[in-house]
Amino acid sequence: MTAPSPVLELRNTFQRGITRPLRWRRDQLRALRRLLLDNEDALTAALHDDLHKSATEALMTEIGVVVTEIEHTLSHLRRWLRPRRVLVPAKLQPARARIVREPLGVVLVIAPWNYPVQLVLGPLVGALGAGNTVVLRPSELAPATSRVLADLVPRYLDHRAVRVVEGGVDATQAMLSERFDHIFFTGSGRVGRIALEAAAPNLTPVTLELGGKSPLWIDDTADLEVAARRIAWGKFVNAGQTCVAPDFVLTTPQCRPVLEAALTEAITHLFGPDPQRSPDYARIISADHLTRLTKFLDDGTVVAGGLVDESDRYLSPTVLSDVDPNSDIMEQEIFGPILPIVEVADVDAAIAFINERDKPLALYVFTGSASTRRRFQERTSSGAIVSGTTILHPAVPALPFGGVGSSGMGAYHGERSIANFSHDKAVFDKPFHPDLTRLIEPPYSRFGRWLVRLLSTMRLTPSRPAATVARGGFNTKGSR
Ligand code: NAD
C-alpha cells in the first residue's frame, strides 16, 4: 500500500506562512547541520553499504559539502533576502520600485544515487533558505542512505514542512503526477525529459542538474606528474560515478605515452597495487551498471586496470587507449572508472571535437599556457571550465553549479540556490499625489504629446541611489 501524498499538507503549511520568517528558515538550517554532525557515523555507514564509500570521502564529498553550504547560507541569507531597490525612469516619477524575493511554495527534490546525501540535502539548503516546503525523493538505488535519511529528517526538521518519500521509480512517478511549485531534478537526461514532461501540464518550473561527457585537455606544457594524480583522483573517486568526473582525455600523440605512464603510476599511488583491497576505492552501484561498464572495455586497449569482479561489483581504475571516437564509450556518458584517451592533433582539433558534441557539465584544461586556457574559455561552452584540477569547483559555494544545453538548465549553490527556489517579485509603488500621470492620459493634447516625446528620450534618473532596502513587502517577521 502506498503512503498518502504529503503535498496537500505541505501546501497548507506554506499557505499558513510557517516557512516565511527568517528565524524559521535559519532554525531549520541549523537543525539540518545538527542532523549531519550528530549522525556522521550512521550516514557514513549507509554510504559504505551502498557504495563502499570510505569514511573520509563521505565526510569530504557528502557531509562536509552540505555543512559548508549551510554555513555559507547562514552567513549571507539575511542579505540575499533583502529587497533590492531599482531605478525608476524619470517619466514614471514619483514612484518606487524594488525586487522582493518570495518563496515558491512546495518543492520536489529528486536525487540520484551517486552522492545520495549531498544531492538530497544540498538542494534542501536552498529550498528551506528560500522559505519553501519540500518533498525529498532519495534514489532507490542507494537504499541504505535513503532509509537513514527517511529516519533522520523527521527527527530534526519541521515535519510540517519537509517530508522524505521513499520507494522505487513508481514513487517518483507518483510524485511527478502531483502539482508542485518547483521541481529540482538531478539525474540523467533520459529521466530529466520525463520530469520536464510531467511538469509541463502545470507549467511547473524545473531545474535540471544533468550529466554527460566532461572532456579533459592536457598537453606537454602541464606538470604531468601532478596533473596525472589530480586527474586520477577526480576520475576514480567514488569509482568514477561522479557527474563532473572527467569522462575522457584529449591529448596530442606526443603527450599520450607519457600521460599513460603517469596515470598508471598515479593509480597505484592512490589505491595501491590492488585497488580491490583498498578501503578508499568504491564499488559500482549495481550489477546492471557493472555489466554496462564492462562492455566499454572492448572499445579500446587497456593501458591500466580493466579487472572486473562481479561478485564484489568491482571494476578497477582503468585507462583505455586507441579509442575510436565513434565507439559506444565515446557516445555515452561513462559514469564509471574507465578513462579513455583520445589523440587529437592540437588545441584547435580538441576544441572542434568538443564543439561537435553536447555542451558538457565541466571542461578541464591542463596546460602551462595561458593562451591555451583562454582559447578553451572563449571558444567552448560548458557548465564550468576548470584548469589545473578536477571536480573541486562545486565546493566553492559562491560559484553557480549547473549545466548548459544538454548538461542541464538552472544552477544552484550559495545565493544561486536561494534565487533558484525563489521568485523575484517586481514591486512598484506610486503615490496618489502629485498626480502627474493625468498629463499623459486621454484626451491627448499637443502638450501631452510634447511631454511624452520629452520624457521618452530622457535618461533614467534614480529616485535614490540603487541599494538594498531594509524593509519591503517581504514578511520576515520574527527574523534574527
Ligand atoms: P536517473 O536519471 O536514472 O535517476 C534519477 C532519479 O530519477 C532517481 O531518483 C529515480 O528514482 C528517478 N527515476 C528513474 N527512472 C525514472 C522514471 N522512469 N520515471 C520517473 N523517475 C525516474 O539517474 P541516476 O542513474 O540516479 O544518476 C546518474 C545520472 O545523474 C548521470 O547522468 C549523472 O551525470 C547525473 N548526475 C548529475 C549530477 C549533477 O549535479 N548535475 C549529479 C549526480 C548525477
Boltz pocket constraint, residues with backbone or C-beta under 6 A from the ligand:
constraints:
  - pocket:
      binder: B
      contacts: [[A, 110], [A, 111], [A, 112], [A, 113], [A, 114], [A, 115], [A, 119], [A, 137], [A, 138], [A, 139], [A, 140], [A, 167], [A, 168], [A, 169], [A, 172], [A, 173], [A, 186], [A, 187], [A, 188], [A, 189], [A, 190], [A, 191], [A, 192], [A, 194], [A, 209], [A, 210], [A, 211], [A, 212], [A, 242], [A, 243], [A, 333], [A, 335], [A, 361], [A, 407], [A, 408]]
      max_distance: 6.0
